[in-house]
Structures are given as structure tokens and as C-alpha cells.
């Protein structure tokens, strides 16, 4: 299997991955090797030019006991997988799924298509045609492979399509081969039916929560998501259009950064994520603060859906690596599926109140990893965040959060502010 990377406005041969056994599952052994010419040109790169932060560009051959975890980021899931299986008229292996379906994923990597898809002339759709999910749009989007890889939730699909706007305001499902001048890239996200009667409300509040995130200084996209008649239009942070040329940035989920292959069988803690980030991001003190603040706001606002594919690092073309803008940030506590908080702090008590112990254990883990203690920085972050929590209900109201949601979160916000104030450097 050949992997291609998008650099300088075009796809380039980058690496090859071969099965070392007959096992076609992610648990099967593989050999990974960068293409010689590519490796010579980009030797030792670990940024947007590398497959993953865990495998810098080199001339060696890696024999791995299982798939490298970045491949799971590319693996189609949910409705996208079912479409590929319908086209194949049979269930197919994970390896075949990669070969057939990882041709236009998030980020700047893809599996080289088995057949080069020819650009198709199409009149496109009005924005409202897409949002109303007419059969013409959904069928065409699925046929063009525009369903977002990995777009699943714990127990059901998150209907999400990659779309582009072209001149004249017409929209097209993004197949990766658009024969028009692209104005902007976006994702079109619909409510998850399995979320229950609050599904639409959860998605609407995702736009409001993004406005809250912007107000409190978390990292967001330059243009915030818009909730339009039942769907969320989300600006893409991994695509840019510069002088008419598409630029794709590298994206790697936190599961990939941490080397997690099977998230269902792996318990990941925040200290492990932070240590992995310290080894790859450009400015760790800044990312440490951003990461911790995000988790504190997840707790305050009831966003329990904090698994390792709901956050990522963004690898920019200037060589910087940092946390991607916050996404999938919403009131998951409203979800009928009773979504559980996935990534926790070591020493975190189920009901909270153990932040001193969290800091103690974080000190130990950082020391074991040869990293400087984060305690002073985090105590300052705790105190500053507690101060922001004092007016958080008012901020939520300003950003369009429903009064019922504010009322539901108020007690937890006050409790958390008191806990943080108790261990932080309160002015």
C-alpha cells in the first residue's frame, strides 16, 4: 500500500506499508518505509512532512508488531465504511478498507487511489439544498466519497460531510478532485439520531459553545461554525486556499500522537497525553495551558465526549506543531446515550475535588519522563480559570446558550471554581 502526502499543492509519493503477515486487521504486523527520494529530500523531518510525529522521515525500514496508529485516523468508519462494503458487495477487511476508502481524509495524507478518480462536472447545490439533506445531495456526496473518515460516535454515526464552496455560492461534496476554483472548505454536520430527542439541541449548542470558547480565549477557528436550519457548517482548519491553490495541513489525533491503536481497550490519561505533546509540539508551555484550560471548560460545561479523536495536533506548513482549534465541543451531558468522560487525570475523583492530588501525580509522571514540573504553571492556570468561571454563566447567556443549560451547569461551575481556587495561586 502506497501513502501519498500533499505538499506544494500536489500529491507526492511518500511511503509504503506492507503486511508482514496474512493478518489484515490493525493488529497485524507491517513494514513501514519512506520512499528513498522523499526521505533524502526531507530527512529527519517530524512535522507536516512526516507520516506521524512518532515516525520521523528516515531511510530505514520499520517492522512493527501492529499498524502504526496514524492509519486508524485514515480508516473510514460508520456510513462511509458501509458504502464501501455495499460497492464491494461483501464485507471487506480493514486493510482493504484503507485501500479503497482512505483517499480523501482529514489532513495531508492519503492512500494512493487504486483508480484515479476523474473530476466530474456538476452544477453543485445551494447551501439550503445540502442542509435539507435532499436525496440528490446525500446520494451524490456518498457516491463521491465525501463522508468524513472517522465520523462516528460511541454508538452511532455522526453524519458529517466534507464540502466546498465555489464561485457563485454553489456547494459541492468534496471528493478531493474538484474541477472548480474553491472559495472555502467546510464540514457539514447533522444531528446524531442516537443522541435522542435532544440531538438537534446538542448540535445547535455546539455553535454556541464555540462562541463561548472564543470569548474565554480558547483556540478556535478564525471563522466560527454556524448553525443553519438543523445543521452545523464548520470551517475546516486543515485546508487553506492561497492564491487559488489548495494547501493541506497535517492533522493527527491525540490517539495517534499517543500511539493508541484500539481506543476501546486502552485507558489513556491526561498526563500521558501531555507527555506525548511535550515531545512533539513547538511551544509546549503554551500548549500545556491550552490543553488544561480546555479540560477545565469541558468539566464546567458538561462536554463529556473528550475521547482522543475529538482533539488533534495541527502540523502547519511553517513547521509548527500545536493543538488544532477546539472541535466537537458541546453539551454532551444532554446526550441520551449517557456518554462517559473518556480521558481523565490520574488521581481524578469521580465527583471532583482532588486537584491537589492530580498535581502531585502529574509532578511524578513529568519527573519520570525527564520533564520540568508543570505545577507552578498549572496553579496559575487554575486560579485564572477560576476567575473566568465567576462570570461564565453570563458569558454563556451572551453566546446564546439556553437558560435551561446554564441552570443545569451553574452548580458544577461554582463547585469547580471553588476547587480550583483552593489549590491555585488566588490573587
C-alpha positions in Angstrom: 0.0 0.0 0.0 1.4 3.4 -1.0 0.9 6.5 1.1 0.9 10.0 -0.6 1.4 13.4 1.0 0.0 16.7 -0.2 2.8 19.3 -0.4 3.2 22.4 -2.5 -0.3 22.0 -4.0 0.2 18.4 -5.3 0.3 14.8 -4.1 3.7 13.1 -3.8 4.7 9.5 -3.2 5.8 9.4 0.4 5.9 5.9 1.9 4.9 2.3 1.6 3.3 0.0 4.1 3.4 -3.8 3.5 1.7 -6.5 5.6 4.4 -8.7 7.2 1.8 -11.5 7.8 -1.5 -12.5 6.4 -3.3 -10.7 9.2 -5.4 -7.9 7.6 -6.5 -6.4 10.9 -4.9 -3.4 12.7 -3.3 -6.0 15.0 -1.3 -7.5 12.1 2.4 -6.8 11.7 3.5 -4.4 9.0 6.7 -3.0 7.4 6.8 0.8 7.0 9.3 2.6 4.8 9.6 6.1 3.4 10.3 6.3 -0.3 14.0 6.8 -0.8 13.8 10.0 -2.9 11.3 11.5 -0.5 13.4 10.5 2.6 16.6 12.0 1.1 14.8 15.3 0.5 13.0 15.5 3.8 15.4 13.6 6.1 14.7 13.8 9.8 11.5 15.9 9.3 8.9 15.3 12.0 6.5 18.0 11.1 3.9 18.2 8.3 6.3 16.3 6.0 6.2 13.2 8.2 3.6 10.5 8.3 3.3 10.9 12.1 5.2 12.6 14.9 6.1 9.1 16.0 7.9 8.3 12.8 10.3 11.0 11.6 11.4 10.8 7.9 14.4 8.4 7.5 15.9 5.8 5.2 15.2 2.8 7.5 12.6 0.0 7.4 10.4 -0.2 10.4 9.0 -3.6 11.2 6.0 -3.0 13.6 4.0 -5.6 15.6 0.8 -3.8 14.5 -0.4 -1.0 12.4 1.1 2.5 13.2 -1.7 4.4 14.9 -1.9 7.2 12.3 -3.5 4.7 9.9 -6.5 4.5 12.2 -7.1 8.2 11.7 -7.4 7.5 7.9 -9.7 4.4 8.3 -13.3 5.1 7.1 -15.9 4.3 9.7 -19.7 4.2 10.0 -21.7 5.1 7.0 -18.5 5.6 4.9 -17.5 2.1 5.6 -20.9 0.7 4.9 -20.9 2.5 1.5 -17.6 0.9 0.5 -18.8 -2.5 1.6 -22.0 -2.1 -0.5 -19.9 -1.2 -3.5 -17.7 -4.3 -2.9 -20.9 -6.4 -2.4 -19.2 -8.0 0.6 -17.7 -7.4 4.0 -14.0 -6.4 3.5 -11.0 -6.4 5.7 -9.6 -3.3 7.5 -6.7 -3.4 5.1 -8.9 -3.4 2.0 -11.0 -0.6 3.6 -7.9 1.5 3.8 -7.0 0.8 0.2 -10.5 1.7 -1.0 -11.6 4.4 1.4 -8.6 6.5 2.7 -8.3 8.6 -0.5 -9.6 12.0 0.8 -9.3 12.0 4.7 -8.7 14.9 7.0 -5.1 16.2 6.9 -2.5 15.9 4.2 -2.1 12.2 3.8 -4.0 9.6 1.7 -3.7 6.1 0.5 -2.8 6.3 -3.3 -6.2 5.6 -5.0 -6.4 2.2 -6.8 -8.0 4.1 -9.7 -7.5 7.8 -10.3 -10.9 9.5 -10.0 -11.7 11.9 -12.8 -13.2 15.3 -11.9 -16.9 15.4 -12.7 -18.7 18.5 -14.0 -21.7 19.2 -11.7 -23.9 22.2 -11.2 -23.5 21.9 -7.4 -26.0 22.6 -4.7 -27.4 25.6 -2.9 -26.5 25.7 0.8 -30.1 25.0 1.8 -30.3 22.1 -0.6 -27.5 20.4 1.3 -28.8 21.3 4.7 -32.2 19.9 3.9 -30.4 16.6 3.1 -32.3 16.0 -0.1 -31.7 12.6 -1.6 -29.8 14.1 -4.5 -27.2 15.7 -2.3 -26.8 12.8 0.2 -26.6 10.1 -2.6 -24.1 12.2 -4.6 -22.0 13.0 -1.6 -21.8 9.3 -0.6 -21.0 8.2 -4.1 -18.2 10.8 -4.3 -16.7 9.6 -1.0 -17.3 12.9 0.8 -18.4 11.3 4.1 -15.7 12.2 6.7 -13.5 9.3 7.7 -13.8 8.5 11.4 -17.1 10.3 11.7 -18.7 8.0 14.2 -19.7 8.3 17.8 -19.7 5.7 20.5 -22.9 4.0 19.5 -23.9 5.6 16.2 -22.9 7.6 13.2 -22.2 11.3 13.2 -23.4 12.3 9.7 -20.7 14.6 8.5 -19.7 15.5 5.0 -16.7 17.3 3.6 -18.0 20.2 1.3 -16.5 23.1 -0.6 -18.0 26.4 -1.8 -17.1 27.5 -5.3 -17.6 30.8 -7.2 -21.3 31.8 -7.3 -22.0 30.4 -3.9 -22.6 26.8 -5.1 -21.5 23.9 -2.9 -20.1 20.5 -3.8 -19.3 17.4 -1.8 -15.5 17.3 -1.5 -14.2 14.2 -3.3 -10.7 15.6 -3.4 -11.0 16.3 -7.1 -13.0 19.5 -7.6 -12.6 21.0 -11.1 -13.6 24.4 -10.0 -11.9 27.3 -8.2 -12.6 26.7 -4.5 -13.6 29.6 -2.3 -13.7 27.8 1.1 -13.7 24.3 2.7 -16.1 23.2 5.4 -17.7 20.2 7.1 -21.4 19.9 7.1 -22.6 18.1 10.3 -26.0 16.8 11.1 -27.6 15.7 14.4 -26.7 12.1 15.6 -30.1 10.3 15.7 -28.9 8.0 18.5 -28.5 11.1 20.8 -32.2 11.1 21.4 -34.7 13.9 21.5 -32.1 16.5 22.3 -30.0 15.6 19.2 -30.8 18.9 17.4 -30.4 20.9 20.5 -26.9 19.4 21.1 -25.8 20.3 17.7 -27.2 23.9 17.9 -25.4 24.3 21.2 -22.1 23.2 19.6 -22.2 26.5 17.7 -23.0 28.4 21.0 -20.2 26.6 22.9 -17.8 27.6 20.1 -18.7 31.2 20.8 -18.1 30.6 24.5 -14.7 29.1 23.7 -13.8 32.2 21.7 -15.0 34.5 24.4 -12.9 32.8 27.1 -9.8 32.7 25.0 -9.6 29.1 23.9 -8.2 28.3 20.4 -10.9 28.4 17.8 -11.1 28.7 14.0 -10.9 32.3 12.6 -14.5 31.9 11.4 -16.8 30.1 13.9 -19.2 27.3 13.0 -22.8 28.4 12.0 -25.9 26.5 12.9 -28.3 26.8 10.0 -31.7 25.2 10.0 -30.7 22.0 11.7 -27.1 21.5 10.5 -23.8 22.8 11.5 -21.5 24.4 8.9 -17.9 24.1 10.3 -15.0 25.9 8.7 -12.1 23.5 8.1 -8.8 24.2 9.8 -6.8 21.7 7.8 -7.5 23.3 4.4 -6.5 26.7 3.1 -6.8 28.4 -0.3 -3.8 30.6 -1.1 -3.5 32.3 -4.5 -6.1 29.9 -5.8 -4.1 26.9 -4.7 -5.3 24.4 -2.1 -2.9 23.9 0.9 -3.5 20.9 3.1 -2.1 20.9 6.7 -1.2 17.8 8.6 -3.6 16.6 11.3 -3.0 13.9 13.8 -5.5 12.8 16.5 -4.3 12.6 20.1 -4.8 8.8 19.9 -2.3 8.8 17.1 0.1 11.1 18.9 0.0 8.8 21.9 0.3 5.6 19.8 -3.1 4.2 20.7 -4.3 1.5 18.3 -7.5 0.3 19.9 -9.1 3.1 22.0 -11.7 0.6 23.3 -9.1 -1.4 25.0 -6.7 1.4 26.1 -7.1 3.6 29.1 -5.5 7.0 28.3 -4.8 9.6 30.9 -4.2 13.3 30.6 -0.7 13.0 31.9 0.2 10.6 29.1 -1.2 13.0 26.5 0.7 15.9 27.9 4.0 14.0 28.0 3.4 12.9 24.3 2.6 16.5 23.4 5.8 17.7 25.1 7.8 15.5 22.8 6.3 16.9 19.6 4.7 20.4 19.8 6.7 23.5 19.0 5.8 25.5 22.2 4.9 23.1 25.0 4.3 25.7 27.8 1.6 27.4 25.6 0.0 24.0 24.6 0.1 22.8 28.2 -2.0 25.8 29.3 -4.4 25.4 26.3 -4.8 21.7 26.9 -5.6 22.1 30.6 -7.9 25.0 30.1 -9.9 23.0 27.5 -10.3 20.2 30.0 -11.5 22.5 32.8 -14.1 24.0 30.4 -15.1 20.5 29.3 -15.8 19.8 33.0 -17.6 23.1 33.6 -19.8 23.0 30.5 -20.6 19.2 30.6 -18.7 18.2 27.5 -18.0 14.6 28.5 -17.2 13.4 24.9 -13.5 14.0 25.3 -12.0 10.9 23.6 -8.7 11.1 21.7 -10.2 11.7 18.3 -12.1 14.7 19.4 -8.8 16.6 19.7 -5.7 16.7 17.5 -2.5 18.4 16.7 -2.2 20.6 13.6 1.0 20.5 11.6 1.4 23.7 9.7 3.5 24.3 6.6 5.8 26.7 8.6 6.9 23.7 10.6 4.9 24.5 13.8 3.0 21.8 15.6 0.3 22.8 18.0 -3.1 21.7 19.2 -5.7 22.1 16.5 -8.6 24.6 17.2 -11.1 23.1 19.5 -13.9 21.0 17.9 -16.7 18.6 18.8 -17.2 20.9 21.8 -20.8 20.8 23.1 -23.2 19.8 25.9 -22.7 16.1 25.7 -24.4 15.7 29.1 -27.7 16.1 27.1 -27.0 13.0 25.0 -29.4 10.1 25.6 -26.6 7.6 25.3 -25.1 8.7 28.7 -21.7 9.4 27.2 -18.9 9.0 29.8 -15.8 11.1 30.2 -13.1 9.1 28.5 -9.7 10.8 29.2 -9.3 11.6 32.9 -6.5 12.8 35.1 -4.6 10.3 37.2 -5.9 10.8 40.7 -9.1 12.4 39.4 -12.0 11.7 41.8 -15.4 10.9 40.2 -17.0 13.8 42.0 -14.1 16.2 41.7 -12.2 17.9 44.5 -8.9 16.2 44.2 -6.9 18.7 42.2 -4.0 18.8 44.7 -3.6 15.0 44.2 -3.8 15.5 40.4 -0.9 18.0 40.6 1.2 15.7 42.9 0.8 12.7 40.5 1.5 14.9 37.5 4.7 16.0 39.1 5.7 12.4 39.5 4.9 11.5 35.9 6.7 14.5 34.5 9.7 13.7 36.6 9.7 10.1 35.3 9.6 11.5 31.8 12.5 13.9 32.4 10.3 16.9 32.1 10.2 20.0 34.4 7.4 20.2 36.9 4.3 21.9 35.5 2.9 22.7 39.0 3.6 26.4 39.1 2.2 27.0 35.6 -0.9 24.9 36.3 -1.6 26.5 39.7 -1.6 29.9 37.9 -3.9 28.4 35.2 -6.2 27.1 37.9 -6.5 30.5 39.6 -7.0 32.4 36.3 -9.6 29.9 35.1 -11.5 30.1 38.4 -11.7 33.8 37.9 -13.2 33.3 34.4 -15.7 30.8 35.9 -17.1 33.6 38.1 -18.8 35.2 35.0 -19.1 32.0 32.9 -23.0 31.8 33.2 -23.2 35.4 31.9 -20.8 34.6 29.1 -22.9 31.5 28.1 -26.0 33.7 28.0 -24.3 36.2 25.8 -23.3 33.4 23.4 -26.8 32.1 23.0 -26.8 29.1 25.4 -30.3 28.2 26.6 -31.2 29.2 30.2 -32.0 25.5 30.9 -28.5 24.5 30.0 -27.0 27.4 32.0 -29.1 26.4 35.1 -28.0 22.8 34.7 -24.3 23.7 34.6 -24.3 26.5 37.2 -23.7 24.4 40.3 -20.8 22.5 38.7 -19.3 25.8 37.5 -19.4 27.2 41.1 -18.1 24.0 42.6 -15.2 23.7 40.1 -14.3 27.3 40.6 -14.0 26.8 44.4 -11.9 23.6 43.9 -9.5 25.4 41.6 -9.3 28.4 43.9 -8.3 26.1 46.8 -5.2 24.8 45.0 -4.4 27.8 42.7 -2.5 30.9 43.4 -5.5 33.1 44.2 -4.8 36.8 44.0 
